[in-house]
Every structure is written in C-alpha cells, then in structure tokens.
Amino acid sequence: MSRNELWCATTSNNDDDGKCGYCKFAQDMNVYIYGSILKEMTWLTARSSIKIDQAHRVGRKRDGRRKPRAIVAKFNFFPDREKIRFNAKKLRGTKIGISEQFPEEIEKVRQTLYPEMRRAKAAKQRVRLVRDKLYINNVEFIPHNN
C-alpha cells in the first residue's frame, strides 16, 4: 500500500444520483472526486494543482445497502494527499468524510484503541492517534492485555 492513498467514505448515495454510476473506469472516479468532493472543499483550482494517480470504489455494489461504497484515491505526490487531508475539516457538516487507509494489522490495533481514546476525550484530555499508537497528554498509552 502506498503512503499516497486516502480513504474517502461518502455517506450520500453517489451510486444512484447519476453523477458517478458504477465507476468502471478510474477516470470516472477522478471526475467525481474533482467535481464533488474537492468542490465541497471550495478548492476551485484542484483539477490543475492536485494530481490523482488512480481512484476506485471498495467492495462490490449491493442494492439494499444504506451507505455507498468507500472511495480510495491514490495521489501522484504525497504533498497533494496531505493538502487534502489537512483541508478535510472543511467537509464538516457535509456527508463526506476523509481518512487515511491503513494496513489491516494497524487497523486492528486502532480498533482496540478507539474506546480508550473516546474515554480520554470525554475527560477533556489531549488525545492523538498516530498510526497504531495512542498518545494521551503526550504520553503513549499502552493497553493492558487481560
């Protein structure tokens, strides 16, 4: 997996609104990303300044599914990916979310750290989750395995 990949989970039904279709070709998905997601971020110069190597949806299409399939985008340059990631806060209040895609091993570790992260946030502590490590008040949290 490349470090230039981002995971975009859209919660609006893009499969049925005629904008994206089945996205059989990566070009269709690139057009969707430039036209919808980056437009939501008010990034008017995105098409000329950000280069997407390839983009595709994850999983197979199902008719009765509430949420559409997530989009994985691979950028030509790491700084482009970081621009998108740091500007993802502009998407708050929309039905689009952006996050990094991690290998399965790291995702499993992160899943075990999420409950402790929520508890620390509820206690108004400073929390950072960096790859597979959780920092609470700048001290690494080490889970207790029972």
ROKELUM-688435 format. One record per residue: y, z, x of N, C-alpha, C in turn; residue in one letter. Coordinates in nm, 3 decimals. Layout:
// residues N
REC, Y, Z, X, Y, Z, X, Y, Z, X, A
...
***
This chain:
// residues 146
REC, -0.118, 0.000, 0.084, 0.000, 0.000, 0.000, 0.124, 0.000, 0.089, M
REC, 0.218, -0.079, 0.051, 0.341, -0.092, 0.128, 0.440, 0.017, 0.092, S
REC, 0.522, 0.054, 0.185, 0.624, 0.154, 0.156, 0.743, 0.093, 0.082, R
REC, 0.737, -0.035, 0.057, 0.844, -0.103, -0.014, 0.817, -0.114, -0.165, N
REC, 0.712, -0.047, -0.215, 0.676, -0.060, -0.355, 0.736, 0.053, -0.438, E
REC, 0.781, 0.020, -0.557, 0.828, 0.118, -0.654, 0.752, 0.099, -0.783, L
REC, 0.738, 0.205, -0.856, 0.668, 0.206, -0.983, 0.773, 0.221, -1.091, W
REC, 0.775, 0.133, -1.186, 0.873, 0.139, -1.294, 0.799, 0.151, -1.424, C
REC, 0.811, 0.264, -1.489, 0.747, 0.282, -1.619, 0.852, 0.263, -1.727, A
REC, 0.839, 0.156, -1.800, 0.932, 0.135, -1.910, 0.869, 0.187, -2.037, T
REC, 0.947, 0.255, -2.118, 0.893, 0.311, -2.240, 0.936, 0.235, -2.363, T
REC, 1.009, 0.126, -2.346, 1.034, 0.040, -2.460, 0.924, -0.066, -2.459, S
REC, 0.894, -0.122, -2.571, 0.781, -0.213, -2.578, 0.821, -0.352, -2.533, N
REC, 0.819, -0.375, -2.404, 0.862, -0.501, -2.347, 0.761, -0.612, -2.369, N
REC, 0.636, -0.577, -2.397, 0.535, -0.680, -2.417, 0.558, -0.757, -2.546, D
REC, 0.618, -0.695, -2.646, 0.629, -0.757, -2.777, 0.769, -0.806, -2.810, D
REC, 0.865, -0.785, -2.725, 1.001, -0.823, -2.762, 1.038, -0.965, -2.719, D
REC, 0.945, -1.038, -2.665, 0.972, -1.177, -2.630, 1.041, -1.195, -2.496, G
REC, 1.081, -1.089, -2.430, 1.151, -1.103, -2.302, 1.052, -1.124, -2.188, K
REC, 0.940, -1.055, -2.194, 0.852, -1.052, -2.079, 0.720, -1.127, -2.104, C
REC, 0.668, -1.121, -2.225, 0.540, -1.183, -2.254, 0.429, -1.119, -2.175, G
REC, 0.327, -1.191, -2.146, 0.213, -1.135, -2.072, 0.239, -1.129, -1.924, Y
REC, 0.343, -1.196, -1.877, 0.382, -1.195, -1.735, 0.268, -1.243, -1.646, C
REC, 0.218, -1.362, -1.676, 0.108, -1.418, -1.598, 0.154, -1.453, -1.457, K
REC, 0.281, -1.481, -1.442, 0.333, -1.519, -1.311, 0.431, -1.414, -1.262, F
REC, 0.428, -1.389, -1.131, 0.519, -1.290, -1.073, 0.664, -1.328, -1.097, A
REC, 0.694, -1.456, -1.105, 0.832, -1.499, -1.127, 0.885, -1.446, -1.261, Q
REC, 0.799, -1.447, -1.365, 0.840, -1.394, -1.495, 0.880, -1.247, -1.483, D
REC, 0.803, -1.170, -1.407, 0.831, -1.028, -1.392, 0.959, -1.008, -1.311, M
REC, 0.983, -1.090, -1.211, 1.107, -1.080, -1.133, 1.227, -1.106, -1.224, N
REC, 1.216, -1.207, -1.309, 1.324, -1.237, -1.403, 1.348, -1.119, -1.495, V
REC, 1.240, -1.056, -1.541, 1.254, -0.939, -1.628, 1.323, -0.824, -1.554, Y
REC, 1.283, -0.799, -1.430, 1.343, -0.689, -1.354, 1.491, -0.715, -1.331, I
REC, 1.526, -0.834, -1.288, 1.667, -0.866, -1.266, 1.745, -0.861, -1.397, Y
REC, 1.687, -0.916, -1.503, 1.760, -0.930, -1.628, 1.774, -0.802, -1.707, G
REC, 1.673, -0.717, -1.707, 1.675, -0.599, -1.792, 1.701, -0.469, -1.717, S
REC, 1.616, -0.440, -1.621, 1.624, -0.311, -1.553, 1.750, -0.299, -1.469, I
REC, 1.775, -0.396, -1.384, 1.893, -0.388, -1.297, 2.022, -0.406, -1.378, L
REC, 2.014, -0.477, -1.489, 2.130, -0.491, -1.578, 2.165, -0.355, -1.639, K
REC, 2.063, -0.277, -1.674, 2.085, -0.141, -1.727, 2.155, -0.054, -1.623, E
REC, 2.127, -0.081, -1.495, 2.187, -0.002, -1.387, 2.328, -0.053, -1.356, M
REC, 2.377, -0.148, -1.433, 2.507, -0.212, -1.414, 2.520, -0.269, -1.273, T
REC, 2.413, -0.332, -1.227, 2.409, -0.391, -1.095, 2.424, -0.542, -1.112, W
REC, 2.544, -0.588, -1.120, 2.570, -0.727, -1.154, 2.535, -0.823, -1.041, L
REC, 2.538, -0.778, -0.916, 2.508, -0.865, -0.803, 2.364, -0.850, -0.755, T
REC, 2.278, -0.793, -0.836, 2.141, -0.764, -0.793, 2.064, -0.888, -0.754, A
REC, 2.077, -0.995, -0.829, 1.998, -1.115, -0.802, 2.027, -1.172, -0.663, R
REC, 2.150, -1.161, -0.617, 2.183, -1.215, -0.486, 2.168, -1.112, -0.374, S
REC, 2.171, -0.984, -0.406, 2.169, -0.884, -0.299, 2.034, -0.815, -0.282, S
REC, 1.948, -0.814, -0.383, 1.819, -0.746, -0.375, 1.707, -0.848, -0.390, I
REC, 1.616, -0.848, -0.294, 1.507, -0.945, -0.293, 1.375, -0.876, -0.329, K
REC, 1.311, -0.925, -0.434, 1.181, -0.873, -0.476, 1.074, -0.968, -0.426, I
REC, 0.979, -0.915, -0.349, 0.871, -0.996, -0.295, 0.775, -1.035, -0.407, D
REC, 0.726, -0.936, -0.481, 0.639, -0.964, -0.595, 0.648, -0.848, -0.692, Q
REC, 0.616, -0.876, -0.817, 0.616, -0.773, -0.921, 0.507, -0.806, -1.021, A
REC, 0.444, -0.703, -1.074, 0.338, -0.724, -1.172, 0.320, -0.600, -1.257, H
REC, 0.254, -0.615, -1.370, 0.222, -0.501, -1.455, 0.087, -0.446, -1.412, R
REC, 0.064, -0.316, -1.440, -0.059, -0.249, -1.402, -0.147, -0.233, -1.526, V
REC, -0.275, -0.259, -1.510, -0.368, -0.243, -1.621, -0.374, -0.365, -1.710, G
REC, -0.460, -0.356, -1.810, -0.472, -0.471, -1.900, -0.399, -0.442, -2.031, R
REC, -0.365, -0.547, -2.098, -0.288, -0.537, -2.222, -0.378, -0.489, -2.335, K
REC, -0.329, -0.392, -2.411, -0.402, -0.340, -2.527, -0.310, -0.344, -2.647, R
REC, -0.364, -0.383, -2.761, -0.283, -0.399, -2.881, -0.235, -0.266, -2.938, D
REC, -0.320, -0.166, -2.946, -0.285, -0.041, -3.012, -0.216, 0.061, -2.924, G
REC, -0.175, 0.022, -2.808, -0.116, 0.117, -2.713, 0.029, 0.144, -2.746, R
REC, 0.069, 0.271, -2.742, 0.208, 0.308, -2.773, 0.303, 0.266, -2.663, R
REC, 0.268, 0.291, -2.540, 0.357, 0.259, -2.428, 0.315, 0.128, -2.364, K
REC, 0.410, 0.052, -2.314, 0.374, -0.070, -2.242, 0.321, -0.035, -2.103, P
REC, 0.262, -0.132, -2.040, 0.209, -0.111, -1.906, 0.323, -0.097, -1.806, R
REC, 0.299, -0.020, -1.702, 0.400, 0.001, -1.599, 0.414, -0.124, -1.512, A
REC, 0.529, -0.134, -1.447, 0.558, -0.246, -1.357, 0.561, -0.194, -1.214, I
REC, 0.494, -0.266, -1.124, 0.501, -0.235, -0.981, 0.580, -0.347, -0.916, V
REC, 0.684, -0.311, -0.842, 0.767, -0.411, -0.773, 0.762, -0.385, -0.624, A
REC, 0.739, -0.491, -0.548, 0.739, -0.481, -0.402, 0.862, -0.555, -0.352, K
REC, 0.944, -0.485, -0.276, 1.069, -0.541, -0.227, 1.050, -0.598, -0.087, F
REC, 1.127, -0.700, -0.054, 1.120, -0.760, 0.079, 1.168, -0.663, 0.186, N
REC, 1.268, -0.582, 0.152, 1.327, -0.492, 0.251, 1.331, -0.349, 0.198, F
REC, 1.296, -0.255, 0.285, 1.294, -0.114, 0.249, 1.431, -0.065, 0.199, F
REC, 1.542, -0.103, 0.261, 1.672, -0.056, 0.210, 1.700, -0.099, 0.065, P
REC, 1.647, -0.215, 0.024, 1.663, -0.258, -0.115, 1.591, -0.161, -0.209, D
REC, 1.470, -0.122, -0.171, 1.393, -0.028, -0.252, 1.468, 0.104, -0.265, R
REC, 1.524, 0.150, -0.154, 1.596, 0.278, -0.155, 1.723, 0.270, -0.240, E
REC, 1.792, 0.155, -0.238, 1.910, 0.138, -0.324, 1.872, 0.157, -0.470, K
REC, 1.761, 0.094, -0.510, 1.715, 0.104, -0.649, 1.675, 0.248, -0.679, I
REC, 1.602, 0.310, -0.589, 1.553, 0.446, -0.613, 1.668, 0.545, -0.626, R
REC, 1.768, 0.534, -0.540, 1.879, 0.629, -0.545, 1.973, 0.603, -0.662, F
REC, 1.973, 0.481, -0.716, 2.056, 0.450, -0.832, 1.980, 0.464, -0.963, N
REC, 1.856, 0.511, -0.956, 1.776, 0.528, -1.077, 1.837, 0.630, -1.172, A
REC, 1.920, 0.718, -1.122, 1.984, 0.818, -1.209, 2.074, 0.752, -1.313, K
REC, 2.117, 0.628, -1.289, 2.197, 0.556, -1.387, 2.117, 0.521, -1.511, K
REC, 1.985, 0.531, -1.501, 1.898, 0.498, -1.614, 1.869, 0.617, -1.704, L
REC, 1.925, 0.734, -1.674, 1.905, 0.849, -1.761, 1.957, 0.818, -1.900, R
REC, 1.880, 0.855, -1.999, 1.919, 0.828, -2.136, 1.869, 0.694, -2.186, G
REC, 1.812, 0.613, -2.099, 1.751, 0.487, -2.142, 1.601, 0.508, -2.151, T
REC, 1.530, 0.404, -2.187, 1.385, 0.416, -2.198, 1.315, 0.364, -2.073, K
REC, 1.384, 0.367, -1.960, 1.329, 0.316, -1.834, 1.328, 0.428, -1.731, I
REC, 1.218, 0.441, -1.658, 1.208, 0.539, -1.551, 1.159, 0.471, -1.424, G
REC, 1.206, 0.517, -1.309, 1.166, 0.458, -1.181, 1.115, 0.569, -1.091, I
REC, 1.002, 0.544, -1.026, 0.948, 0.640, -0.930, 0.871, 0.565, -0.823, S
REC, 0.837, 0.636, -0.717, 0.760, 0.577, -0.609, 0.614, 0.570, -0.650, E
REC, 0.542, 0.477, -0.591, 0.399, 0.468, -0.613, 0.330, 0.525, -0.490, Q
REC, 0.241, 0.621, -0.511, 0.170, 0.687, -0.401, 0.021, 0.653, -0.408, F
REC, -0.050, 0.666, -0.295, -0.196, 0.650, -0.297, -0.260, 0.758, -0.386, P
REC, -0.380, 0.731, -0.430, -0.449, 0.819, -0.523, -0.465, 0.961, -0.468, E
REC, -0.492, 0.975, -0.338, -0.511, 1.109, -0.279, -0.383, 1.192, -0.292, E
REC, -0.270, 1.130, -0.262, -0.142, 1.202, -0.270, -0.109, 1.233, -0.415, I
REC, -0.139, 1.142, -0.507, -0.114, 1.165, -0.650, -0.192, 1.285, -0.700, E
REC, -0.316, 1.303, -0.654, -0.397, 1.418, -0.695, -0.334, 1.549, -0.648, K
REC, -0.286, 1.551, -0.524, -0.220, 1.671, -0.471, -0.093, 1.700, -0.549, V
REC, -0.015, 1.596, -0.579, 0.109, 1.613, -0.655, 0.081, 1.671, -0.794, R
REC, -0.028, 1.625, -0.857, -0.063, 1.676, -0.990, -0.087, 1.827, -0.987, Q
REC, -0.145, 1.876, -0.878, -0.169, 2.020, -0.869, -0.040, 2.098, -0.842, T
REC, 0.061, 2.032, -0.784, 0.187, 2.099, -0.751, 0.288, 2.099, -0.866, L
REC, 0.273, 2.008, -0.963, 0.370, 1.998, -1.072, 0.389, 2.128, -1.151, Y
REC, 0.283, 2.201, -1.188, 0.305, 2.326, -1.264, 0.389, 2.428, -1.188, P
REC, 0.363, 2.441, -1.058, 0.441, 2.536, -0.977, 0.586, 2.489, -0.963, E
REC, 0.605, 2.358, -0.954, 0.739, 2.302, -0.945, 0.818, 2.333, -1.072, M
REC, 0.754, 2.319, -1.189, 0.821, 2.350, -1.316, 0.859, 2.497, -1.325, R
REC, 0.767, 2.585, -1.280, 0.797, 2.729, -1.282, 0.917, 2.762, -1.194, R
REC, 0.922, 2.703, -1.077, 1.032, 2.730, -0.984, 1.163, 2.676, -1.040, A
REC, 1.160, 2.559, -1.103, 1.281, 2.504, -1.163, 1.330, 2.591, -1.277, K
REC, 1.236, 2.645, -1.357, 1.274, 2.733, -1.467, 1.337, 2.861, -1.416, A
REC, 1.298, 2.903, -1.295, 1.354, 3.024, -1.233, 1.482, 2.991, -1.155, A
REC, 1.537, 2.870, -1.173, 1.662, 2.826, -1.110, 1.655, 2.826, -0.958, K
REC, 1.538, 2.792, -0.904, 1.523, 2.782, -0.760, 1.541, 2.636, -0.717, Q
REC, 1.575, 2.615, -0.592, 1.591, 2.478, -0.539, 1.452, 2.423, -0.508, R
REC, 1.419, 2.309, -0.570, 1.285, 2.254, -0.559, 1.292, 2.110, -0.512, V
REC, 1.204, 2.073, -0.417, 1.190, 1.935, -0.370, 1.043, 1.903, -0.355, R
REC, 1.002, 1.791, -0.407, 0.864, 1.745, -0.391, 0.870, 1.621, -0.303, L
REC, 0.821, 1.633, -0.180, 0.825, 1.525, -0.082, 0.681, 1.482, -0.055, V
REC, 0.649, 1.361, -0.100, 0.513, 1.306, -0.092, 0.410, 1.406, -0.146, R
REC, 0.339, 1.477, -0.061, 0.238, 1.572, -0.111, 0.271, 1.716, -0.073, D
REC, 0.398, 1.743, -0.048, 0.441, 1.880, -0.013, 0.551, 1.925, -0.109, K
REC, 0.542, 2.052, -0.149, 0.641, 2.110, -0.239, 0.722, 2.213, -0.160, L
REC, 0.854, 2.198, -0.167, 0.944, 2.293, -0.099, 1.021, 2.369, -0.206, Y
REC, 1.013, 2.502, -0.200, 1.088, 2.589, -0.290, 1.183, 2.669, -0.203, I
REC, 1.314, 2.652, -0.227, 1.418, 2.714, -0.145, 1.397, 2.685, 0.004, N
REC, 1.368, 2.558, 0.034, 1.349, 2.507, 0.170, 1.231, 2.568, 0.244, N
REC, 1.137, 2.627, 0.173, 1.014, 2.681, 0.232, 0.897, 2.610, 0.168, V
REC, 0.806, 2.559, 0.251, 0.692, 2.485, 0.196, 0.603, 2.580, 0.115, E
REC, 0.570, 2.535, -0.006, 0.480, 2.610, -0.094, 0.337, 2.571, -0.062, F
REC, 0.253, 2.671, -0.038, 0.113, 2.646, -0.010, 0.032, 2.701, -0.126, I
REC, -0.035, 2.614, -0.203, -0.109, 2.660, -0.321, -0.228, 2.746, -0.282, P
REC, -0.259, 2.840, -0.367, -0.374, 2.930, -0.345, -0.493, 2.868, -0.415, H
REC, -0.596, 2.830, -0.339, -0.717, 2.773, -0.398, -0.813, 2.885, -0.430, N
REC, -0.848, 2.896, -0.559, -0.940, 3.002, -0.602, -1.082, 2.957, -0.593, N
***
